[in-house]
Amino acid sequence: MFAWVRLPDGYGAFRLLPHAVAHGVAYMPGVPFFAGAVDPPTLRLSFSTHAPRDIEGWLSGLAEVFRHHLR
């Protein structure tokens, strides 16, 4: 149902989220899911309600955001 992603150190999932949404992609930053110390570079991807053909396009959009902003 979910895949966890950890961005490189120094990047925060909350900071990249508006850029992802601008590309038609959304994810959930991982911070709210930690009971103890948080890990800001984490994010959660949900695949449970999407058709496989939609997931491919969604991941392409997310990859573009990462290529552009994770330098």
C-alpha positions in Angstrom: 0.0 0.0 0.0 2.8 2.4 0.8 6.5 2.9 -0.1 8.8 4.9 2.1 11.4 7.2 0.4 14.3 8.9 2.1 15.7 12.0 0.4 19.4 12.8 0.7 20.4 14.5 4.0 19.7 18.2 4.0 16.4 18.0 2.1 13.0 18.1 3.7 9.9 16.5 2.2 7.7 19.4 3.3 9.9 21.8 1.3 9.6 19.8 -1.9 5.9 19.1 -1.6 4.7 22.4 -3.3 6.9 21.7 -6.2 5.5 18.1 -6.5 1.9 19.4 -6.4 2.8 21.9 -9.1 3.7 18.9 -11.3 0.4 17.2 -10.5 2.0 14.8 -7.9 1.4 14.5 -4.2 2.9 12.6 -1.3 2.8 12.6 2.4 5.8 13.9 4.3 7.0 11.2 6.7 7.4 13.5 9.7 3.8 13.0 11.1 4.3 9.2 11.1 7.2 9.2 13.6 6.5 8.6 17.3 10.0 9.6 18.4 12.7 11.5 16.7 11.5 12.6 13.2 13.4 12.2 10.0 12.5 15.2 7.8 13.9 13.8 4.5 11.3 11.0 4.5 8.1 10.7 2.6 5.4 8.2 2.1 4.0 7.2 -1.3 0.6 5.6 -1.5 -0.2 3.2 -4.3 -3.4 1.5 -3.0 -6.0 3.6 -4.8 -4.2 4.2 -8.1 -4.2 2.2 -11.4 -0.8 0.9 -12.6 -1.0 3.2 -15.7 -1.5 6.2 -13.4 1.4 5.3 -11.1 3.8 5.3 -14.0 2.9 8.9 -14.9 2.9 10.0 -11.3 6.4 8.5 -10.7 7.7 10.3 -13.8 6.4 13.6 -12.4 8.0 13.0 -9.1 11.3 12.0 -10.7 11.3 15.3 -12.6 10.8 17.2 -9.3 13.6 15.3 -7.7 15.9 15.8 -10.7 15.3 19.5 -10.6 15.4 20.2 -6.9 17.8 17.6 -5.5 21.1 18.9 -6.7 
